[in-house]
Amino acid sequence: MPSREHPGISPDPEKFHEAIKAFRKRVPMSNADWDQLAADERQRAFTVGAVAQADLVQDVFDAIDRAVENGTSFDDFKGEIGDKLADAWGGQDAPRVETIFRTNMLGAYSAGRHEIYSSPAVKEARNTWRFDAIEDDRIDEDCEEADGTVLPADDPWWSTHLPPLHFNCRCSFTALTPEEAEDEGITEEPPESEADEGFGSPPADDDWEPDLSRFSPALRDVLSSRLR
């Protein structure tokens, strides 16, 4: 995956810097603060369901951040954070831990791809995108319907169908050259399948200016430092 150097991220060619940067734009917060956000604002936030402790939310965020940066496996992530979550939830819940891991990892990867594919140089050479699903017994019906859709990068369909489309979604998208797009053919009637709430939209812009008075003092300080 192509990468470029970003402030605060070491220029290691083996790392997916765009994905790392995308995840680090998010701000860990409590469920109560998350509930105050509008749908588009939640792209800039990170929380863990049924976890009240701010330090545990931060621990999970840090563990996923390391996974995005270093390619940590799910088993390693579960070993690092699973017991802490079990204590908070009152019992082990392996599928839930996997959902937290997969959804955040693949969301970061998709945001990283979007940054690369949307850059002027790449967009000039590869101006068409294809929706790619993993066709196995775990595939979601909407993802199966969208699989193989080929449309110009600027088509409005991508504003509501950019992977991931739901929790645990494993789909991605690929930028095609004009020759590849011609060979595969532009999709004449894109599927009308819908992404789940909170999914399917391109990454949020960098100009988020929330009303800080809505948040707790501790989170207000974090947001003030992040959004300067």
GUVEX-623448 format. One record per residue: residue number from 1; x, y, z of N, C-alpha, C, CB in turn; residue in one letter. Coordinates in pm, 1 decimal. Each point is the difference from the previous one (the first is absolute). Glycine has a CB too. Layout:
// GUVEX-623448
    nr       n_xx       n_yy       n_zz      ca_xx      ca_yy      ca_zz       c_xx       c_yy       c_zz      cb_xx      cb_yy      cb_zz   rest
   NUM          X          Y          Z          X          Y          Z          X          Y          Z          X          Y          Z      A
...
END
This chain:
// GUVEX-623448
    nr       n_xx       n_yy       n_zz      ca_xx      ca_yy      ca_zz       c_xx       c_yy       c_zz      cb_xx      cb_yy      cb_zz   rest
     1       84.9     -120.1        0.0      -84.9      120.1        0.0       87.5      123.7        0.0     -183.0     -122.4      122.5      M
     2      163.1      218.2     -215.2       81.3      120.2       -1.6      -14.2       75.8      130.0      -23.7       13.0     -247.1      P
     3      127.5       60.5      284.5       -7.4       77.2      123.1       85.0      124.3      -12.5      -40.4     -208.1      132.9      S
     4        8.8      305.9      -48.7       75.4      122.7        3.8       25.6       34.8      144.2      -99.0       78.7     -217.0      R
     5      200.3        2.8      239.2       32.8       38.2      136.8     -101.8      100.1       52.3      243.6      -41.4      -44.8      E
     6     -282.5       25.4      172.5      -91.9       92.9       63.8       59.7       42.4      133.0     -200.4     -106.0     -113.7      H
     7      168.6      228.2      160.9       50.7       44.6      129.0      -34.2      -98.2      110.4      -21.0      235.0      -76.8      P
     8      119.1     -266.5      159.9      -23.1      -87.8      113.6        3.9     -146.6      -32.4     -132.7      177.9       92.8      G
     9      158.1     -213.6     -218.4        5.2     -139.9      -40.2      133.3      -26.0      -68.9     -252.6      -10.3      -24.7      I
    10      326.4      -87.9       73.1      130.7      -26.7      -58.0      -13.9      -47.1     -144.0       89.0      -57.0      227.1      S
    11        5.1       99.0     -316.4      -11.4      -33.1     -142.4       43.6     -143.0      -30.8       39.1      239.7      -51.3      P
    12     -110.1     -336.5      104.4       29.6     -140.6      -22.7      -79.7      -47.6     -120.2       47.3      -37.8      245.7      D
    13       20.2       -5.1     -354.5      -74.2      -40.0     -120.3      -87.0     -122.8       19.3      182.6       97.1     -130.9      P
    14     -161.5     -171.2      240.4      -79.9     -119.8       25.2     -132.0       32.4       68.6      210.7     -130.4       16.0      E
    15     -228.2      253.9       27.8     -120.2       37.2       74.2      -98.8       72.9      -90.9      135.2       15.2      211.9      K
    16     -262.2      -33.6     -183.3     -107.8       62.4      -76.4      -28.8      135.0       66.3     -101.0     -226.9      -71.1      F
    17      179.9      328.5       35.4       -3.8      127.1       70.6     -134.6       70.0      -10.4      241.8       20.0      -42.0      H
    18     -306.7      -30.1      -72.7     -129.7       65.2      -15.5     -103.7      -58.7       94.8       55.5       46.6     -238.7      E
    19      -51.5     -178.7      259.3      -93.3      -64.4       93.4       31.2       40.5      143.7      -25.1     -194.0     -158.1      A
    20      153.6      199.9      190.5       40.2       41.7      134.8      -49.9      140.8       27.5      203.9     -147.6      -10.8      I
    21     -180.7      237.4      -83.9      -42.2      139.0       17.2     -151.4        9.2       13.2      199.5       76.6     -130.9      K
    22     -271.8     -153.6       50.3     -146.6        3.7        4.9      -50.3      -42.8      136.9       -9.9      -47.5     -245.9      A
    23       67.1      -60.4      301.3      -47.8      -45.3      130.3       34.0      100.7      108.7       25.6     -236.9      -74.3      F
    24       90.4      298.6       65.4       42.2       93.2      104.0      -74.9      131.8       -2.4      220.6     -105.5      -10.4      R
    25     -303.0      128.2      -90.2      -88.0      116.9        0.8     -114.8      -18.0       98.5       59.7       44.0     -238.6      K
    26      -85.0     -167.7      277.7     -114.0      -27.2       85.0       34.8       28.8      146.1      -81.0     -174.2     -163.1      R
    27      -19.9      208.2      240.5       18.9       39.3      139.3      -72.9      -97.9       91.5       22.5      242.5      -67.7      V
    28       48.5     -312.2      157.1      -67.1      -89.4       94.7      -92.3       79.4       92.6      196.3     -158.2       -9.8      P
    29     -316.6      103.6       33.8      -94.7       69.2       86.6      -98.3      -98.9       61.5       22.9      207.4     -139.6      M
    30      -92.2     -162.6      241.0      -98.3      -83.4       68.0     -123.9      -18.4      -86.3       85.9       79.5      221.3      S
    31     -166.4     -179.5     -186.8     -126.8      -20.0      -69.9      -89.8      123.4       11.9       17.4     -246.9       43.6      N
    32      -13.5      313.6       72.2      -85.1      117.4       21.6       38.3      113.1      -94.7      -28.3      -65.3      240.5      A
    33      158.4       88.8     -258.6       43.9      103.7      -93.0      -30.1      -39.8     -144.1      180.1       67.0      161.1      D
    34     -160.3     -195.3     -192.6      -31.0      -50.8     -135.1     -146.1       26.2      -35.0      176.5     -178.0       25.3      W
    35     -265.9      156.1       72.1     -143.1       16.1      -24.4      -37.8      143.7      -35.8      -40.2     -187.9      157.6      D
    36      125.0      283.3     -121.8      -29.3      139.7      -29.9       40.2       39.3     -142.0       30.2       50.0      241.2      Q
    37       42.3     -136.3     -311.6       50.2       33.5     -131.9     -102.2      -27.6     -109.1      228.4      -48.9       81.4      L
    38     -226.4      130.0     -184.9      -78.4      -27.8     -119.2       67.1     -113.6      -76.8      -81.6      240.8      -12.3      A
    39        8.9     -300.4      -81.0       50.9     -116.4      -72.5      132.3       29.9      -69.6     -234.7      -76.9      -32.6      A
    40      246.6      194.0      -32.6      123.5       29.8      -71.0      115.5       26.8       95.5     -135.6       92.2     -186.6      D
    41      105.8      -41.6      305.5      105.3       25.9       98.0       58.2     -129.3       56.4     -112.1      215.3       56.9      E
    42       34.2     -321.8      -57.1       47.3     -125.3       59.0      114.5      -62.8      -78.3     -228.4      -35.4       87.8      R
    43      249.2       80.1     -213.0      116.2      -46.4      -73.8      129.2       48.6       64.1     -136.5       -2.1     -208.5      Q
    44      128.5      105.9      292.1      118.7       54.5       64.5       14.9      -49.0      143.4      -19.4      199.9     -145.7      R
    45      -67.0     -291.9      186.6       -1.6      -43.7      139.3       23.1     -150.1       10.8     -155.6      187.6       55.2      A
    46      194.8     -230.3       64.8       21.1     -142.1       27.6      -56.9      -30.4      137.8      208.8       -7.9     -145.8      F
    47     -291.7      -94.8      153.9      -49.8      -44.3      128.6      -15.5     -150.5       -2.7     -117.9      219.0       37.5      T
    48       92.2     -277.4       77.5      -19.2     -144.6       12.0     -130.4      -22.4       73.5      250.4      -46.6        1.0      V
    49     -343.5      -23.6      -63.7     -130.6      -20.6       58.0        3.9      -63.6      138.0      -85.2      -20.2     -228.5      G
    50        3.2       72.9      318.8      -14.8      -52.6      136.0      129.8        4.5       79.7     -180.5     -146.6      -84.9      A
    51      265.7      243.9       53.4      122.5       22.0       77.6       -5.6      142.5       53.2      135.8     -166.5     -140.4      V
    52     -144.8      180.5      272.2      -13.0      131.9       60.7      135.1       61.2       35.1     -221.0      -69.8       88.9      A
    53      322.0      -15.3      -70.1      129.3       50.0       46.2       77.9       64.4     -114.8        4.2     -178.2      177.2      Q
    54       28.3      306.0     -160.7       73.5       72.0     -104.7      136.8      -61.7      -24.3     -121.2      209.1       61.9      A
    55      184.4     -259.9       44.7      133.8      -56.8      -18.5       -4.7     -128.9      -80.9       70.4      102.8      216.2      D
    56     -179.4     -179.7     -205.3      -11.7     -122.3      -79.1      -28.4       33.5     -146.3      -82.6     -124.1      203.1      L
    57       -1.8      223.2     -228.4      -22.0       43.3     -137.9      132.7       40.9      -62.8     -233.9       76.4       57.0      V
    58      316.3       -3.7       20.0      131.3       41.4      -50.5       88.9     -121.1      -23.9      -20.9      218.0      122.2      Q
    59       15.7     -317.4      -33.5       80.6     -121.4      -17.2      -37.2      -72.2     -129.7       18.6      -22.3      250.3      D
    60     -149.0       11.1     -277.9      -44.3      -66.9     -122.7       43.6       81.2     -121.7     -197.9     -100.3      121.8      V
    61      181.3      231.1     -114.7       44.0       87.1     -109.4      149.3      -19.4      -27.3     -178.8      167.4       60.5      F
    62      258.9     -167.4       44.9      144.8      -14.9      -16.2       35.9     -135.9      -59.3       34.6      154.3      193.7      D
    63     -107.3     -259.3     -153.3       27.2     -133.8      -52.4      -31.8       -8.1     -148.8      -49.1      -96.8      225.5      A
    64      -60.8      158.6     -267.7      -34.2        0.0     -143.2       98.8       86.7      -76.6     -244.0      -35.9       54.0      I
    65      284.3      147.1        4.8       99.2       86.3      -64.4      128.6      -77.6      -27.6      -98.8      200.7      115.5      D
    66      142.9     -279.5      -18.8      120.2      -81.5      -20.9      -23.1     -105.8     -107.0       66.0       38.9      238.0      R
    67     -187.4      -92.6     -241.5      -32.1     -101.7     -100.3        2.7       58.4     -141.1     -140.2     -119.8      169.7      A
    68       84.1      239.9     -185.9        1.2       64.8     -131.2      142.7       30.8      -41.8     -226.8       98.0       43.5      V
    69      307.6      -52.3       51.0      137.2       39.3      -32.6       90.4     -120.3      -24.6      -32.8      205.1      136.1      E
    70       15.2     -310.5      -55.8       95.6     -110.8       -3.5      -54.4     -129.3      -59.3      102.4      102.0      196.6      N
    71     -230.8     -103.5     -233.6      -56.0     -121.9      -55.8      -29.2     -105.9      104.3      121.7       50.3     -206.2      G
    72     -153.8       -8.3      328.5      -31.0      -94.7      107.0     -116.9      -89.9      -40.1       84.4      164.8      170.9      T
    73      -74.2     -293.0     -138.7     -108.2      -93.2      -31.3     -114.7       15.5       99.4      166.4     -160.4      -98.8      S
    74     -283.5      106.5       61.2     -113.6        2.6       91.6       31.5      -76.3      127.8     -155.8       17.7     -194.9      F
    75      221.8     -132.3      184.0       32.0      -78.3      119.3       87.4       79.6       96.1      -17.3     -210.0     -135.1      D
    76      113.3      286.1       81.5       84.6       82.4       86.0      -81.7      110.7       65.8      197.8      -50.3     -146.4      D
    77     -286.0      111.8       68.2      -86.1      105.3       54.0      -89.1      -56.0      110.5        3.0      118.8     -222.3      F
    78      -63.1     -233.5      197.8      -88.1      -62.4       99.0       77.6      -35.2      126.9     -143.7      -91.0     -185.5      K
    79      266.7       41.4      168.4       80.8      -33.3      116.4       36.4      122.5       81.3       88.7     -194.0     -123.9      G
    80      -73.3      306.4       56.0       39.2      123.6       67.4     -116.1       66.1       72.1      175.1       30.5     -171.4      E
    81     -294.0      -34.7      111.3     -109.9       81.8       50.3     -123.4      -80.6       39.4       85.3      181.5     -142.6      I
    82      -91.6     -309.2      104.0     -121.2      -79.4       19.9      -43.7      -12.6      144.5       63.7     -122.6     -200.1      G
    83       29.8       96.2      290.1      -36.1      -17.8      141.2      -52.2      129.7       61.3      173.0     -179.9       18.4      D
    84     -114.7      292.7      -58.7      -46.2      129.2       53.4     -144.0       26.8      -44.2      237.1       88.7       -2.8      K
    85     -266.6     -121.6     -122.9     -136.6       19.9      -48.3      -95.9      -97.0       67.6       89.7       79.9     -219.8      L
    86      -44.9     -202.3      241.9      -85.0      -98.0       67.9      -37.1       48.4      139.8      108.0     -184.8     -131.5      A
    87      -12.8      244.0      201.6      -27.9       54.1      133.2     -103.9      112.0       -7.8      233.6      -60.0       73.2      D
    88     -222.2      144.7     -175.4      -93.9      111.6      -13.4     -138.6      -48.1      -38.5      189.0      147.8      -64.6      A
    89     -194.5     -254.2      -17.8     -127.2      -50.4      -50.1      -62.5     -104.9       91.6       81.4       46.9     -229.1      W
    90       -6.9      -92.9      326.4      -51.5     -103.1       88.3        9.7     -139.8      -58.2     -151.0      169.4       92.1      G
    91      241.0     -189.4     -186.2       17.7     -132.9      -59.7       66.2        9.5     -135.8     -200.4      -81.1      123.1      G
    92      256.5      -31.2     -167.7       65.7       -4.3     -130.2     -101.8       13.4     -113.0      181.3     -143.6       97.6      Q
    93     -143.1      213.2     -202.3      -85.6       16.7     -118.2       91.4       10.4     -121.7     -184.7      117.1      134.4      D
    94      237.7     -232.8     -177.7       98.7       -2.1     -108.2      -51.4       62.6     -129.4       94.3     -204.6      102.5      A
    95     -218.5      177.1     -145.5      -48.8       64.0     -123.4       -2.5      152.4        9.4     -137.0     -202.9      -42.1      P
    96      105.5      253.8      158.8       -5.2      144.6       17.9      139.8       60.3       -7.3     -206.0      -25.1      141.0      R
    97      302.6      -43.1      -81.9      139.2       46.3       -7.3       46.3        0.6     -144.8       46.7      -90.1      231.0      V
    98      -82.4      -14.0     -305.8       38.8       -6.4     -140.8      -64.8      112.3      -80.4       26.7     -247.8       20.9      E
    99     -152.9      278.5       10.3      -68.3      108.6      -70.4       72.8      132.5       22.0     -219.3     -121.3       25.0      T
   100      260.2      148.7       98.2       73.8      122.9       29.1      128.8        4.4      -82.0      -96.9        5.9      233.3      I
   101      167.8     -116.4     -236.6      128.3       -5.4      -70.3      -18.9       14.2     -150.8       91.4     -145.6      182.4      F
   102     -172.9       58.0     -240.4      -15.3       -2.3     -146.2      -57.5      131.0      -52.7      -32.4     -247.4       10.6      R
   103      -70.5      298.4       55.9      -66.8      119.5      -50.3       94.2      119.5       -0.3     -218.0      -88.5       84.0      T
   104      294.4      106.2       22.8       90.6      113.7        7.4      120.5      -16.0      -91.4      -74.4       35.8      233.3      N
   105      127.8     -156.5     -243.0      113.5      -23.4      -88.7      -38.3       25.3     -145.2       90.5     -168.1      161.8      M
   106     -199.6      107.6     -205.7      -39.4       12.5     -140.1      -50.5      140.1      -32.0      -56.6     -242.8       -1.8      L
   107       -1.6      310.2      100.0      -38.6      138.2      -20.6      121.6       89.2      -23.3     -201.2      -39.0      142.2      G
   108      307.8       13.9      -65.6      123.6       77.2      -18.3       62.3      -29.2     -135.5       38.3       -2.2      247.4      A
   109      -36.3     -125.0     -285.9       56.6      -35.8     -131.1      -78.8       65.9     -113.2       79.6     -219.4       94.6      Y
   110     -211.3      216.9      -84.9      -82.4       59.7     -104.7       24.1      150.3       -9.0     -172.5     -178.6       34.9      S
   111      182.6      245.6       79.7       26.5      143.5       -0.1      137.3       28.9      -60.1     -146.1       27.8      203.0      A
   112      242.6     -115.8     -174.7      132.9       17.4      -58.2       -1.6      -15.9     -150.8       98.7      -82.9      211.4      G
   113     -171.2      -18.5     -259.8      -12.8      -18.3     -144.7      -67.9      120.7      -64.1      -11.4     -248.8       32.9      R
   114      -91.3      298.8       34.2      -73.5      114.4      -55.2       92.7      119.9      -15.9     -212.6      -83.1      106.3      H
   115      298.7      107.3       -8.6       93.9      112.0      -11.4       93.4      -19.5     -118.7      -11.7       34.8      248.0      E
   116       64.4     -155.1     -264.6       92.2      -27.9     -110.4      -71.1       12.0     -134.3      132.4     -152.2      149.4      I
   117     -246.2       84.2     -160.5      -70.6       -2.8     -128.6      -56.4      136.1      -38.6      -55.8     -237.7       43.3      Y
   118       33.5      325.5       54.8      -56.6      131.8      -28.0      106.1      104.8      -30.3     -189.7      -59.2      146.8      S
   119      316.0       24.1     -130.7      105.9       96.2      -30.7       -0.2       27.7     -149.9      139.6      -80.7      196.2      S
   120     -108.3      203.7     -237.4       -8.6       36.2     -142.7       78.6      -92.3      -92.5      -29.8      232.8       73.5      P
   121      150.8     -270.2      -34.9       82.4      -82.4      -88.6      -60.1     -138.2      -20.6      200.8      125.2       76.6      A
   122     -247.0     -186.8       32.6      -59.2     -133.2      -11.4     -133.7        8.8      -72.7      115.4      -72.9      212.4      V
   123     -192.9      174.5     -182.4     -131.4       12.3      -61.7       11.7       22.8     -151.2      -90.0       91.8      216.1      K
   124      196.3      -24.0     -258.0       19.2       21.6     -143.0       30.8     -131.5      -71.1       82.0      232.4       46.9      E
   125       -3.4     -318.6       20.1       39.0     -127.0      -61.4     -103.0     -109.7       21.0      235.7       64.7       33.9      A
   126     -310.9      -57.0       75.5      -97.4     -104.3       35.7     -127.6       69.2       47.4      184.4     -166.2       64.1      R
   127     -268.0      202.2     -158.4     -116.1       84.2       32.5     -129.8      -77.1       16.7      111.3      179.7     -123.1      N
   128     -101.4     -312.1      135.1     -118.5      -83.7       17.6       24.5      -95.2      116.1      -58.2       16.4     -246.6      T
   129      -46.0      -39.0      327.4       14.4      -87.3      116.1      -90.0     -122.8      -14.7       56.3      199.3      144.6      W
   130      -11.6     -309.9      -87.0      -78.3     -124.1        0.9      -22.0      -45.2      144.0       93.2      -66.4     -226.1      R
   131     -215.1       29.1      258.1      -35.0      -52.8      132.5       39.3     -147.5        4.6     -193.0      166.1       25.9      F
   132      269.2     -204.1       76.0       49.8     -137.3       11.9      -46.9      -63.4      130.7      200.7       60.9     -138.9      D
   133     -276.8     -167.2      128.4      -44.9      -75.2      117.3       71.5     -134.3        5.4     -225.0      114.0       -8.2      A
   134      228.5     -173.7      125.5       53.7     -135.0       16.6     -117.7      -96.4       -8.0      196.2       80.8      144.5      I
   135     -196.9     -161.4     -247.9     -113.8      -88.2      -24.5       20.1     -134.2       69.7      -40.5      113.3     -220.6      E
   136       -8.8     -120.7      341.6       -0.1     -125.7       74.2     -129.2       -6.5       80.2      254.9       -5.5       13.2      D
   137     -265.0      -89.4       76.5     -126.8      -18.1       70.8      -26.7      108.1      104.9       24.8     -243.3      -38.8      D
   138       70.1      335.9       56.5      -19.9      109.1       95.3      -45.7      128.9      -68.2      174.0     -103.4      145.1      R
   139     -186.9      101.7     -276.4      -30.5      123.8      -71.2     -140.3       48.7       31.6      155.8      -68.6     -181.7      I
   140     -169.2      199.5      198.5     -128.6       64.1       24.3      -74.6       15.0     -132.7       93.7      123.3      201.6      D
   141     -225.6     -128.7     -197.2      -79.9        7.8     -122.5       24.6      130.3      -75.6     -172.7     -143.4      108.6      E
   142      179.8      256.0      -37.8       22.6      128.6      -66.1      139.1        6.3      -62.0     -157.3      108.7      161.4      D
   143      256.0     -164.6      -92.3      136.6       -1.8      -53.6        7.9      -89.1     -123.6       92.1       40.4      230.8      C
   144     -162.6     -152.2     -227.1       -2.0      -89.6     -115.5      -62.6       70.2     -120.2      -14.7     -199.7      153.1      E
   145      -89.5      277.4     -127.3      -66.2       71.8     -108.3       91.7      107.8      -59.1     -222.2      -44.5      109.7      E
   146      301.3      109.1      -22.6       87.4      108.8      -45.5      129.3      -51.2      -62.6      -96.2      143.1      178.7      A
   147      132.3     -267.9     -152.7      127.3      -54.9      -46.9       14.7       16.0     -151.4       -3.1     -164.2      190.0      D
   148      118.5      215.1     -232.3       28.1       14.3     -141.7      -54.3      126.0      -63.4        1.0     -241.2       -7.9      G
   149      -68.7      326.8       84.9      -49.4      126.3      -55.6      118.4       85.9      -43.5     -206.2       -9.7      147.2      T
   150      202.4       57.9     -270.4      107.0       82.2      -56.7      -59.4      134.1      -41.1      127.6     -205.1      -80.9      V
   151      -78.7      313.0      144.0      -53.3      134.1      -26.1      111.5      104.2        8.5     -224.6      -70.0       91.6      L
   152      207.6      183.5     -160.5       97.8      108.0       13.9       17.7       39.3      146.6      -60.8       83.1     -229.3      P
   153      181.5      -42.3      264.6       28.8       35.5      138.5      -90.5      111.1       51.7      234.6      -69.2      -38.3      A
   154     -280.6      156.5      -50.7      -84.3      111.8       41.9     -149.6      -31.6       -3.7      177.3      150.5      -83.6      D
   155     -212.2     -274.8       53.9     -142.3      -34.2       -5.2      -61.5       11.8      139.8       41.4     -155.5     -196.3      D
   156     -161.6      213.7      207.3      -64.4       16.9      130.7      -21.2     -131.0       76.2     -111.1      199.1      -94.5      P
   157      109.2     -311.8       23.2      -22.1     -128.9       66.4      103.1      -24.1      109.4      -98.5      -89.9     -211.5      W
   158      221.5      136.2      187.2      106.1      -22.6       99.3      -20.9       80.3      127.4      155.7      -45.6     -186.8      W
   159     -238.7      148.7      182.5      -22.8       80.4      120.6      -83.1      -74.2      103.1       14.6      204.7     -139.2      S
   160      -77.3     -316.3       97.5      -81.0      -79.6       92.8       38.0     -148.8       -0.2     -185.1      163.6      -34.9      T
   161      283.9     -201.7      -48.0       35.8     -140.7      -12.3      150.4      -25.1        9.6     -201.8      -28.4     -139.9      H
   162      272.7      118.4      205.2      143.7      -23.0       16.6       20.8      -98.5      114.9       55.4      232.8      -87.9      L
   163       15.1     -344.6       64.8       20.0      -96.6      108.0       74.4       64.9      118.6        4.2     -187.9     -170.9      P
   164      -33.1      135.7      292.0      -90.7     -109.2       34.5     -146.0       46.1        1.7      183.8     -104.6      134.1      P
   165     -274.0        6.8     -156.0     -142.6       30.0       -3.2      -71.5      -36.8      129.3        7.3      -35.1     -244.1      L
   166       61.0      -33.5      334.1      -63.9      -43.6      124.7      107.7      -49.0       95.7     -213.5      -63.2     -122.1      H
   167      176.8       33.9      243.8       94.1      -56.6       95.8       56.9     -131.2      -56.0     -125.9      107.6      193.9      F
   168      254.7     -125.7     -175.7       69.7     -121.6      -43.9        5.5      -15.3     -151.8      -72.6     -105.7      211.4      N
   169       38.1      209.9     -285.9        7.8       -5.9     -145.6      146.0      -18.7      -41.8     -206.1      147.4      -22.5      C
   170      228.5     -237.3      -71.5      136.2      -29.1      -47.0       23.4       49.2     -142.9        3.5     -199.4      150.5      R
   171      -94.3      281.3     -201.3       10.3       46.9     -138.9      104.4      110.1      -13.2     -240.5      -59.4      -36.5      C
   172      285.1       80.2      -86.1       92.2      107.6      -31.5      -35.3       54.3     -137.4      183.0     -102.8      142.6      S
   173     -101.0      191.7     -194.3      -21.9       50.6     -135.2      134.4       22.9      -66.3     -217.9      107.9       68.0      F
   174      219.1     -118.2     -201.0      122.5        6.1      -77.8      -10.0      108.9     -105.1       39.3     -243.8       39.6      T
   175       68.4      318.3      -59.6        5.2      101.4     -104.9       47.7      -63.9     -130.0       45.2      181.4      170.7      A
   176     -119.7     -160.2     -278.3       29.2      -62.1     -128.3       52.9      102.3     -100.7     -177.8     -170.7       45.8      L
   177      263.6      124.5     -135.6       42.8       83.0     -111.6     -115.6        9.5     -100.7      244.9      -67.8       33.5      T
   178     -241.9      166.6     -124.3     -104.2        6.5     -103.1       -9.5     -128.8      -81.5       36.0      245.9      -11.4      P
   179       78.2     -309.8      -13.8       -0.8     -124.5      -76.4      -67.5     -111.5       78.0      209.8       70.7     -115.2      E
   180     -179.8      -79.8      244.2      -63.4     -102.4       83.5     -150.0       24.6       11.0      213.7      -27.3      129.1      E
   181     -251.4      153.6     -113.3     -141.9       33.1       10.0      -74.0      -33.0     -129.0       56.3      180.8      162.8      A
   182        9.0     -156.8     -274.4      -63.4      -31.7     -128.2      -16.4     -150.5      -15.6       98.8      207.4     -101.4      E
   183        1.0     -283.6      143.7       -8.1     -145.7       -9.0     -112.5      -54.4       87.4      245.8       -9.0      -47.0      D
   184     -259.6       63.9      168.8     -100.0      -51.8       92.5     -138.8       57.4      -29.0      179.1      -26.1      172.5      E
   185     -183.0      148.3     -223.6     -127.3       62.6      -31.9      -58.0       78.0      117.0      -40.1     -182.1     -161.6      G
   186       -2.5      304.3      134.6      -63.9       82.4      103.1     -136.8      -60.3       32.7      122.5      209.6      -79.8      I
   187     -154.1     -216.4      207.3     -129.7      -54.0       43.7     -110.8       97.5      -37.4      110.1     -124.4      191.1      T
   188     -202.6       79.9     -271.8     -106.4       88.7      -49.2     -106.5       26.8      105.4       41.5      -86.8     -228.8      E
   189      -72.8      -12.6      309.8     -100.9       17.7      104.6       58.9      -44.5      133.3     -188.9      -35.7     -166.0      E
   190      253.1      127.0      239.7       60.6      -35.9      128.7     -105.0      -54.0       96.5      175.9      175.6      -34.5      P
   191     -139.7     -269.4      117.9      -96.0      -56.2       95.3      -50.9      105.8       97.4      114.6     -221.0      -20.1      P
   192     -236.9      203.8       63.3      -61.3       95.9       91.3       12.5      -43.3      145.9     -158.7       62.5     -181.4      E
   193      242.0     -160.3      207.7       20.8      -45.6      137.4       46.2      117.3       86.2       57.5     -233.0      -81.2      S
   194      -90.5      227.6      208.9       32.5      109.2       90.0       99.9      -44.5      105.7     -226.2       98.3      -39.8      E
   195      317.6       -9.0       73.1       92.6      -26.2      109.0      -72.7       17.4      133.1      196.0       76.4     -141.5      A
   196     -145.1     -143.2      244.9      -56.7       20.4      133.0       27.8      142.6       47.2       30.0     -245.3       53.2      D
   197     -106.7      289.4       43.7       17.1      134.9       53.6      143.4       19.4       49.2     -243.8        6.8       65.3      E
   198      305.1      103.6     -107.1      136.4       29.6       40.7      106.1      -55.6      -92.1      -83.2        4.2      227.5      G
   199       41.8      -73.8     -334.3       95.7      -60.2      -92.9      -28.3       48.5     -142.6       21.6     -203.7      149.8      F
   200       74.2      177.7     -240.2      -20.3       26.4     -141.8       42.6      137.2      -47.8     -183.0     -155.5       15.9      G
   201      216.1      245.6       76.1       36.6      136.0      -39.9      151.3       14.6      -11.2     -206.9       87.7      111.5      S
   202      254.2        0.6     -198.6      144.2       28.7       -6.3       47.5       58.5      132.5      -15.6       39.2     -248.9      P
   203      145.9      -42.5      274.0       52.5       56.1      125.5      -39.5      146.1       16.0      192.2     -159.4      -10.9      P
   204     -209.3      199.7      135.7      -39.9      136.9       28.9      111.1       97.7      -37.2     -147.7      -82.8      185.1      A
   205      107.6      205.0     -220.1       97.3      104.5      -28.5       75.3       37.6      127.2     -144.5       86.2     -187.7      D
   206      253.6      -12.4      169.8       82.3       39.2      114.5      -46.5      128.8       66.0      189.2     -113.4     -109.1      D
   207     -302.7      168.4       67.4      -42.0      130.4       49.9     -109.0      -11.1      106.5       60.0       96.9     -221.2      D
   208      -58.1     -203.7      301.2      -99.2      -17.9      105.5       19.1      106.5      106.6       -9.3     -247.6      -44.8      W
   209      -94.7      322.0       76.6        4.9      103.6      102.4     -119.5      -17.5       93.0      120.2      159.7     -156.8      E
   210     -113.9     -259.8      245.2     -114.6      -26.6       88.3      -17.6      107.7      106.4       33.9     -243.0      -39.2      P
   211     -154.0      250.5       91.7      -29.0       87.6      113.5       55.1      -68.4      124.6     -210.3       97.7     -111.0      D
   212      324.7      -53.3      158.7       68.2      -69.1      110.1      -77.4        5.5      130.9      214.3       54.1     -110.2      L
   213     -307.2       39.5      121.6      -76.1       10.9      124.6      -88.5     -122.1       23.1        3.1      248.3      -24.5      S
   214      -25.3     -328.7      -80.1      -85.9     -118.5       14.5       68.7     -110.9       77.0     -111.0       59.2     -213.3      R
   215      244.6      -53.1      226.2       75.2     -114.4       49.5       49.0       19.8      142.9       68.2      -46.9     -233.4      F
   216      -29.2      -64.6      294.0       55.8        4.0      134.7      130.4       79.6       -1.6     -106.7     -223.3       56.1      S
   217      146.1      282.3       57.7      123.5       80.0        2.4      123.1      -76.7      -48.3      -98.1      127.0      188.3      P
   218      110.1     -253.4     -148.4      118.1      -77.4      -40.6        4.9      -17.0     -150.9       -4.5     -120.5      219.0      A
   219     -109.6       83.8     -279.7       -4.0      -17.9     -144.1       15.1      134.2      -71.6     -145.6     -202.6       29.9      L
   220       93.5      308.0       29.7       12.8      132.8      -60.0      146.9       36.3      -17.8     -217.9       69.5      104.4      R
   221      301.0     -101.4       -3.7      142.7       29.5       -8.0       65.5      -81.7     -112.3        3.2       52.2      247.6      D
   222      -43.3     -180.1     -259.5       58.0      -85.1     -104.1      -36.4       53.1     -137.8      -11.4     -198.8      153.3      V
   223     -117.0      231.0     -172.6      -45.0       51.3     -128.8       67.3      132.7      -34.2     -218.6     -115.7       34.4      L
   224      236.0      199.3       65.5       64.4      129.5      -24.9      141.6      -18.6      -50.9     -140.5      103.7      178.2      S
   225      213.6     -199.4     -120.9      138.1      -24.4      -44.5        5.6      -68.1     -135.5       68.2      -16.4      237.5      S
   226     -165.1      -72.8     -264.3        0.0      -75.0     -127.4      -41.6       88.3     -117.1      -52.5     -209.6      126.2      R
   227      -36.4      303.8     -103.6      -62.7       72.6     -110.0       60.2      139.2      -21.3     -208.6     -126.8       46.7      L
   228      318.2      154.5       19.5       64.6      129.8      -19.5       58.4        8.8     -139.8       51.5       14.2      245.2      R
END
